[in-house]
Amino acid sequence: MNSNPKLTFSFSRTKIVLFAGLSFLGLYWILGFDGITFSDDVYYLLAGKKFWEGNMEVNDYHFSSRWGAYVPSGLIGFLLGFDPHTISLISLLSYGLSLYLLLRILPKDQPAWVLALWFCTQVYFLHFLTKVYPDSLLVLFTSIVPMAAISRRSKPILSGFILVFSLFCGFLTKETIILLAPFPVLLFIYDLKKNQLKRAFYYSIACTGAILLALYLGYFWIKFGDAFHRISSINSGHYISEFTYADKGFWSVVRRLTVLPIVTFVERAYWAWMVFAMPGILLGWKSGKKVTFEFALAFLSLLFGFWFMSSTLEFYNPIYLNPRHLIILIPMLAMLITLGWKYWQENLKLKRWMMGLLLLGVGISLLGLDLKMAAFNFGLFMLVRFSQWKFQPILLALILIIPAGLAIPYQQNLKQYQALIDTLTQETQHTENQNILLSNNFLEFSEQILLSEDSMKQKRLHGLEYFLKEDKVATDTVTLLLYTYYEHAYPQEQNGIDSVRQKLMQLNFELVEEQREKVIWKQLFVKR
C-alpha cells in the first residue's frame, strides 16, 4: 500500500497530461503538413540526403557547418525515405522530448495541464512542427540548458557537462543558441553573490567548454587553415535586404530597438505568452526559487539577445525578429507561465498589469487591422479579468486550441501543396525540349524536392531569372506557370514576373491561352 497517495495521484495526473500533450503534437504533425517553405528548408533537406549518401562537404557557406540542422533529419530520410513530411519527424521528436523533460522537472504542486496547454498551442511553434529547420531542434537544446542548471548543487559535474554539451550541440545546429551564452555567467554571479557557489559545477563548465571549443576550432584550423573560419563565414553571409536595419539609417535601428519588437511579438502571437509568463519571471527573480529562477534567467538571456544581438560582428545591425527564430522561447515561456499561474491569480496588482498589457496587444492589433489577433488578446484579457470563474480552464483551452486548429485548413488552403506537386509533375512531363517552361524562382530553387524522382523533369523547369538572363530565346512557345502562393510569401517576385512579360512582348510573343485554377496560373505565349 502506498504511504503517499497524493504524490502518486499527482504523478499519474502528470503522465495523463504528457500523454495528452504528445497525442496533440502527434495529431497536429499528421494533419498539419502543408508542404515545404521553398526556402532554407530545401538546403537542409538536400544536405541531409547528401550527408548520408557520403556526398556532403563542408565549405565556405555557413549553413554547411550546421551539422545538427541536417545530420539527424537526414538520418530519418535515409532510413524512412526522402519525403519532407516524414523527415520533419525530427521536429516532432524534439518537441515531444522537450515536453517530457519539462513535465519531469515541474514541481508536483504546479498545474501540469497549464504547461502542456501553453507549450502545445502557439501557432508559429506548431507551424514548424512539420518543417525541417534547425530552430525546431534548438527547442530541445535551449530547454535542456536551464534544466541542467537546476541540479548544479546536487550533481555539479554532470550538470555542468550537460549544460555545456547542450549549448555546443545547439551551436552545431544553429548559432542562435549563442544568445544563451550569458546564462552561465549570470548564474555564476548570482551564486557568488548568494554565497552558494558550487565550484565543481563551474569547473565542469570550464573544462567541458575548453575541450569542446578546442575540438571545434581545431577542426576548422585543419580543414580551412583558420580556426575562426566559422565566424568569418557568418560575417560573409550577411547581406542587405528588407530585413536589415543598419543600411537604412539611424532611425531604422532605433525603431528596431524600441517599437518593432513589441509589435512583432503581438503580430506573431508571442505577446500573450510573454504577458502570462511575467508573474513567473517576477517570482523567480524575487524569490530565487529553484526551477523558477533558472528558467527566468535563461528566458531573460534569450530575450535580451533577440532584442539587441547583431547579425554581424563587422558592424551593428540588430537581428531580424523572424517568428521562426522565436519558437525557442516557447518551452521557457510555458514553464514560467505554469510556475507563476497561481501567483498572479492571488495578486490584484499583477492582474491589473496583465490586463493592461493584453489590452495594449489588442490596441496594436487593431491599429494593424488584425481583428483575429485583437480578439485573441481580448479573450485572454477576459480570462484574467474573471480568473475566479470555475470554467476558466475550459475557456483557456478553447482560446488557445481553436486558433491552432484553424491554422491547419488556412495554411493548407493557402498553399494547396499537393495540387502544386501534381501540376508540376504533369507540366514537366508534357513539356517538349524545344519549349520553355517558366515558373517562380523559389520553385526552381526547390525543384529537387518538388520533383525529387526525375532529374529530367527538373531540367525542364526554369525560374524567371533564367529567362531574363538569356540573350536569345530559341523557341516559339513559352509557358509561364505561376504558383500564386508567391503573392503571400514572396511578393517581391511580382517584379520578375512583370519583367518576363515585358521581355516576351519585346521578343514578339503574344498571349494565346490563359488558365487560372486554384493556386495555379498558367499562361501560354507563342511567337507571332
C-alpha positions in Angstrom: 0.0 0.0 0.0 1.4 3.4 -1.0 2.1 5.7 2.0 1.8 8.9 -0.1 -1.4 8.7 -2.2 -1.3 12.4 -3.0 2.2 12.1 -4.7 1.0 9.0 -6.6 -2.1 10.8 -7.9 0.0 13.9 -8.9 2.4 11.7 -10.8 -0.4 9.8 -12.5 -2.0 13.1 -13.5 1.2 14.3 -15.0 1.5 11.2 -17.1 -2.0 11.7 -18.4 -1.1 15.3 -19.3 2.0 14.1 -21.0 0.1 11.6 -23.0 -2.5 14.2 -24.0 0.2 16.7 -25.0 2.2 14.2 -27.0 -1.1 13.0 -28.7 -1.9 16.5 -29.6 1.5 17.2 -31.1 1.4 13.8 -33.0 -2.0 14.5 -34.4 -1.0 18.0 -35.4 2.1 16.6 -37.1 -0.1 14.1 -39.1 -2.8 16.6 -40.1 -0.9 19.9 -40.2 1.6 19.3 -43.0 1.2 22.0 -45.7 4.4 21.4 -47.7 7.9 22.9 -47.6 8.6 26.6 -47.3 10.7 26.8 -50.5 13.4 28.4 -48.5 16.2 27.3 -46.2 14.5 24.0 -45.5 15.3 23.0 -49.1 19.0 23.3 -48.3 18.7 21.3 -45.0 16.7 18.5 -46.7 19.2 18.2 -49.6 22.3 18.5 -47.3 20.9 15.7 -45.0 20.4 13.5 -48.1 23.9 14.2 -49.4 25.5 13.6 -46.0 24.1 10.1 -45.6 25.0 9.3 -49.2 28.5 10.4 -48.4 28.5 13.4 -50.8 28.1 16.3 -48.3 31.2 18.6 -47.9 31.6 21.5 -45.6 32.5 24.7 -47.4 32.5 28.4 -47.0 28.7 28.6 -46.9 27.9 28.8 -43.2 24.8 26.5 -43.4 27.1 23.7 -44.4 28.7 23.5 -40.9 25.3 23.4 -39.2 25.6 19.7 -38.8 22.8 19.4 -36.3 20.4 21.0 -38.7 20.7 18.2 -41.3 22.6 15.2 -40.0 19.8 13.9 -37.6 17.0 14.8 -40.1 19.0 13.3 -42.9 19.2 10.0 -41.0 15.4 9.8 -40.8 15.3 10.4 -44.6 18.0 7.8 -45.1 16.0 5.2 -43.1 12.4 6.0 -43.9 12.6 7.6 -47.4 13.3 11.1 -48.8 9.9 12.8 -48.0 9.8 16.2 -46.4 6.9 15.3 -44.2 8.5 12.1 -43.0 11.8 13.8 -42.4 10.1 16.5 -40.3 9.6 13.7 -37.7 12.8 15.1 -36.2 10.9 18.2 -35.2 8.1 16.1 -33.6 10.8 14.1 -31.6 12.4 17.4 -30.5 9.1 18.9 -29.3 7.9 15.7 -27.7 11.2 15.2 -25.7 11.2 18.8 -24.6 7.6 18.5 -23.3 8.5 15.3 -21.5 11.6 16.8 -19.8 9.7 20.0 -18.8 6.9 18.0 -17.2 9.5 15.8 -15.5 11.2 18.7 -13.7 7.9 20.6 -13.0 7.3 20.8 -9.2 4.5 18.4 -8.3 2.4 21.2 -6.8 2.2 23.1 -10.1 -0.6 22.5 -12.7 0.9 20.3 -15.4 -2.1 20.9 -17.7 -1.2 24.6 -17.9 2.4 23.8 -19.1 1.2 21.3 -21.7 -1.5 23.7 -23.0 0.7 26.7 -23.4 3.6 24.5 -24.8 1.4 22.9 -27.5 -0.7 25.8 -28.9 1.5 28.6 -30.2 0.7 28.9 -33.9 4.2 29.5 -35.2 5.6 26.9 -32.9 3.2 24.4 -34.4 3.7 25.6 -37.9 7.3 24.5 -37.8 6.5 21.2 -36.2 6.0 19.8 -39.7 9.1 21.5 -41.2 12.8 20.7 -41.3 14.5 23.7 -39.7 17.3 23.9 -37.1 15.1 26.1 -34.9 12.9 23.0 -34.1 15.9 21.1 -32.7 17.0 24.2 -30.8 13.7 23.9 -28.9 15.2 20.9 -27.2 18.7 22.2 -26.6 17.6 25.5 -25.2 15.2 23.7 -22.9 17.9 21.5 -21.5 20.2 24.4 -20.6 18.2 25.7 -17.6 17.2 22.2 -16.7 20.8 21.2 -16.2 21.4 24.3 -14.1 18.7 23.2 -11.6 20.8 20.3 -10.4 24.1 22.3 -10.2 24.3 21.7 -6.4 23.2 18.1 -6.2 25.0 16.8 -9.3 27.5 19.6 -10.1 29.9 17.8 -12.5 27.2 16.1 -14.6 25.0 19.2 -14.6 27.9 21.4 -15.9 28.7 18.9 -18.6 25.1 18.6 -19.8 24.7 22.4 -19.8 27.8 23.0 -22.0 27.2 20.0 -24.2 23.6 21.2 -24.9 25.0 24.7 -25.8 27.6 23.0 -28.0 25.1 20.8 -29.8 22.8 23.8 -30.2 25.7 25.8 -31.7 26.4 22.9 -34.2 22.7 23.2 -35.1 22.3 27.0 -35.4 24.3 29.9 -34.0 21.1 31.4 -32.3 21.8 29.5 -29.2 24.8 31.8 -28.5 22.1 34.1 -27.1 22.2 31.8 -24.1 25.9 32.3 -23.6 25.4 34.9 -20.8 23.3 32.4 -18.8 26.1 30.5 -17.0 28.0 33.8 -16.4 24.9 35.4 -14.8 24.3 32.2 -12.9 27.9 32.3 -11.5 27.5 36.0 -10.4 24.2 35.1 -8.7 25.6 32.1 -6.9 28.7 34.1 -5.9 26.6 36.9 -4.5 24.4 34.5 -2.6 27.4 32.6 -1.3 26.1 29.4 -2.8 28.8 28.8 -5.3 29.3 25.1 -6.2 32.8 25.2 -7.6 32.6 21.7 -9.1 29.8 22.8 -11.4 31.7 25.8 -12.8 34.9 23.8 -13.1 32.9 21.2 -15.1 31.5 24.0 -17.3 35.0 25.5 -17.9 36.7 22.1 -18.6 34.0 20.8 -20.9 33.8 24.1 -22.7 37.5 24.3 -23.2 37.7 20.7 -24.6 34.7 21.2 -27.0 36.0 24.6 -28.1 39.4 23.2 -28.8 38.0 20.4 -30.9 35.7 22.7 -32.8 38.3 25.3 -33.6 40.8 22.6 -34.3 38.5 21.1 -37.0 38.3 24.4 -38.8 42.0 25.0 -38.4 42.8 21.7 -40.0 40.0 21.9 -42.6 40.5 25.6 -43.7 43.7 26.7 -42.1 41.8 29.2 -40.0 40.4 28.3 -36.6 37.9 31.2 -36.8 36.8 30.3 -40.3 33.2 29.7 -39.0 33.0 33.3 -37.7 34.3 34.7 -41.0 31.7 32.7 -42.9 28.9 34.0 -40.7 30.0 37.6 -41.3 30.3 37.0 -45.1 26.8 35.5 -45.0 25.4 38.9 -44.1 23.6 40.7 -46.9 21.4 43.7 -47.3 17.7 43.0 -47.5 14.3 44.4 -46.4 15.1 42.7 -43.0 18.3 44.6 -42.3 18.4 47.9 -40.5 22.0 49.4 -40.4 21.9 50.2 -44.2 18.6 52.1 -43.8 19.9 54.7 -41.3 19.9 55.6 -37.6 16.2 55.8 -37.1 15.6 52.4 -38.7 17.9 50.9 -36.0 16.1 53.0 -33.3 12.7 51.7 -34.4 14.0 48.2 -34.4 15.3 48.5 -30.8 12.2 50.2 -29.4 8.8 49.8 -31.1 9.3 46.9 -33.6 10.0 44.1 -31.1 6.7 44.7 -29.2 4.8 45.0 -32.5 6.4 41.8 -33.7 5.6 39.9 -30.5 1.9 41.0 -30.8 1.6 40.3 -34.5 3.2 36.9 -34.3 1.2 35.7 -31.3 4.1 35.7 -28.8 2.8 38.6 -26.8 0.2 36.7 -24.7 2.8 34.1 -23.8 5.1 36.8 -22.5 2.4 38.5 -20.6 1.3 35.3 -18.8 5.0 34.4 -18.2 5.6 37.8 -16.4 4.4 36.5 -12.9 6.7 33.5 -13.2 9.6 35.8 -14.1 8.9 38.2 -11.2 8.5 35.3 -8.8 11.8 33.7 -9.9 13.7 37.0 -9.8 12.4 37.9 -6.3 12.5 34.6 -4.6 15.3 32.8 -6.3 13.2 29.7 -6.1 14.6 26.6 -7.7 13.4 25.9 -11.3 11.6 29.3 -11.4 14.8 31.3 -11.1 16.8 29.2 -13.6 14.1 29.4 -16.3 13.5 33.2 -15.7 17.2 33.9 -16.0 17.5 31.7 -19.2 14.5 33.4 -20.8 15.8 36.9 -20.0 19.1 36.0 -21.5 17.4 34.9 -24.7 15.1 37.9 -24.8 18.0 40.3 -24.3 19.9 38.6 -27.1 16.9 38.7 -29.5 16.3 42.3 -28.7 19.9 43.6 -29.1 22.1 41.0 -30.8 23.8 42.0 -34.1 23.6 39.8 -37.2 27.3 40.5 -37.9 30.4 41.3 -35.9 31.7 43.8 -38.6 29.1 46.5 -37.7 26.0 46.8 -35.5 22.9 45.5 -37.3 20.1 44.2 -34.9 18.9 40.8 -35.9 15.6 40.4 -37.7 12.9 39.0 -35.3 11.9 36.2 -37.6 8.9 34.4 -35.9 10.6 31.1 -36.7 13.6 32.1 -34.7 11.4 33.0 -31.7 9.9 29.5 -31.3 12.8 28.6 -29.0 11.2 30.9 -26.4 8.1 28.8 -26.1 9.3 26.0 -23.8 10.7 28.5 -21.3 7.6 30.7 -21.5 5.3 27.7 -21.0 7.3 26.7 -17.9 7.3 30.2 -16.5 3.5 30.6 -17.2 2.9 27.4 -15.2 5.2 28.4 -12.3 3.5 31.8 -11.9 -0.1 30.6 -12.6 -1.2 30.6 -9.0 0.8 33.7 -8.1 -1.0 36.1 -10.4 -4.4 34.9 -9.5 -3.8 35.9 -5.9 -2.1 39.2 -6.8 -4.5 42.0 -7.8 -1.7 44.4 -8.9 -0.2 41.7 -11.2 -3.7 41.0 -12.7 -4.1 44.7 -13.5 -0.7 44.8 -15.2 -1.5 41.7 -17.2 -4.9 43.1 -18.3 -3.2 46.4 -19.3 -0.6 44.6 -21.4 -3.2 42.4 -23.0 -5.2 45.5 -23.9 -2.1 47.0 -25.3 -1.9 43.9 -27.6 -5.5 44.5 -28.6 -4.7 48.1 -29.5 -1.7 47.2 -31.6 -3.7 44.5 -33.4 -6.5 46.9 -34.1 -4.0 49.5 -35.5 -2.7 46.8 -37.7 -6.2 45.9 -38.7 -5.6 42.3 -37.4 -9.1 41.6 -35.9 -8.3 38.0 -35.2 -5.3 38.8 -33.1 -7.2 41.6 -31.3 -10.0 39.0 -30.5 -7.4 36.5 -29.3 -5.8 39.0 -26.9 -9.2 40.3 -25.7 -10.3 36.8 -25.0 -7.3 36.3 -22.7 -8.0 39.7 -21.1 -11.4 38.5 -20.2 -9.9 35.3 -18.8 -7.6 37.3 -16.5 -10.5 39.6 -15.6 -12.7 36.7 -14.5 -10.0 34.4 -13.2 -12.1 33.0 -10.4 -14.6 31.6 -12.8 -14.8 27.9 -12.3 -14.8 27.2 -16.1 -11.6 29.1 -16.6 -9.6 26.0 -17.7 -12.1 25.2 -20.4 -12.2 28.8 -21.6 -8.4 28.9 -21.7 -8.3 25.7 -23.7 -10.8 27.0 -26.2 -9.0 30.3 -26.7 -5.6 28.6 -27.3 -6.6 25.4 -29.2 -9.1 26.9 -31.6 -6.7 29.3 -33.4 -4.1 26.5 -33.5 -6.6 24.1 -35.1 -7.9 26.7 -37.6 -4.4 27.4 -38.7 -4.3 23.9 -40.4 -7.0 24.4 -43.0 -6.0 28.0 -43.5 -2.4 27.1 -44.4 -3.4 24.1 -46.5 -5.9 26.0 -48.5 -3.4 28.9 -48.9 -0.7 26.6 -50.3 -2.5 23.6 -51.8 0.8 21.9 -51.9 -0.3 18.6 -53.4 -2.1 20.4 -56.2 1.3 22.2 -56.9 3.2 18.9 -57.0 0.6 17.3 -59.3 0.7 20.3 -61.7 4.5 20.5 -61.8 4.7 16.7 -62.5 2.1 17.0 -65.3 3.6 20.1 -66.9 7.2 18.9 -66.9 6.0 15.6 -68.3 4.3 17.2 -71.3 6.8 20.0 -71.9 8.8 19.3 -75.1 12.5 20.1 -75.2 12.1 22.9 -77.7 9.6 24.7 -75.4 10.4 26.7 -72.3 8.6 26.2 -69.0 9.0 29.2 -66.7 7.9 29.4 -63.1 8.6 31.1 -59.8 12.2 31.4 -58.8 11.5 29.7 -55.5 10.0 26.7 -57.3 13.1 26.3 -59.4 15.2 26.6 -56.2 13.1 23.8 -54.7 12.9 21.5 -57.8 15.0 18.7 -56.2 12.3 18.4 -53.5 9.2 19.0 -55.6 10.4 16.7 -58.5 12.7 14.5 -56.5 12.2 11.4 -58.6 13.1 12.7 -62.0 16.1 14.7 -62.9 14.8 15.2 -66.5 11.7 17.0 -65.2 13.9 19.2 -63.0 15.9 20.3 -66.1 12.7 21.3 -67.8 11.6 23.7 -65.1 13.2 27.1 -65.2 12.9 30.1 -63.0 12.1 33.7 -64.0 15.8 34.7 -63.7 16.8 32.1 -66.2 14.7 33.7 -68.9 15.7 37.2 -68.0 19.4 36.3 -68.3 19.0 34.7 -71.7 20.1 36.9 -74.6 18.5 34.7 -77.3 15.3 32.7 -76.9 15.5 29.7 -79.3 11.8 28.7 -79.0 8.4 29.6 -80.4 6.5 28.7 -77.3 6.9 29.8 -73.7 4.7 28.6 -70.8 4.5 30.8 -67.8 3.4 28.6 -64.9 2.9 30.7 -61.7 2.2 29.4 -58.2 0.0 32.2 -56.7 1.3 31.5 -53.2 4.0 33.9 -54.2 1.6 36.8 -53.6 1.5 35.8 -49.9 5.1 34.5 -49.3 7.3 36.1 -52.0 5.5 39.3 -53.2 8.8 40.6 -54.5 8.7 38.1 -57.4 6.0 40.3 -59.0 8.8 42.5 -60.4 10.4 39.4 -62.0 7.0 38.3 -63.5 6.4 41.8 -64.9 9.9 41.8 -66.4 9.3 38.4 -68.0 6.1 39.5 -69.6 7.7 42.7 -70.9 10.6 40.8 -72.4 8.1 38.4 -74.1 6.3 41.3 -75.7 9.6 42.8 -76.9 10.5 39.4 -78.4 7.2 39.4 -80.3 5.4 36.8 -78.3 1.7 37.0 -77.7 -0.5 35.5 -75.1 -2.8 32.9 -76.7 -4.1 31.0 -73.7 -4.6 31.7 -70.1 -5.9 29.4 -67.3 -6.3 30.1 -63.6 -7.3 27.3 -61.3 -6.9 27.2 -57.5 -3.3 28.2 -56.9 -2.0 27.7 -60.4 -1.9 30.5 -63.0 -0.9 29.2 -66.4 -0.2 31.5 -69.4 0.9 30.3 -72.9 2.9 32.6 -75.1 3.5 31.9 -78.8 5.8 33.8 -81.1 4.0 35.7 -83.9 
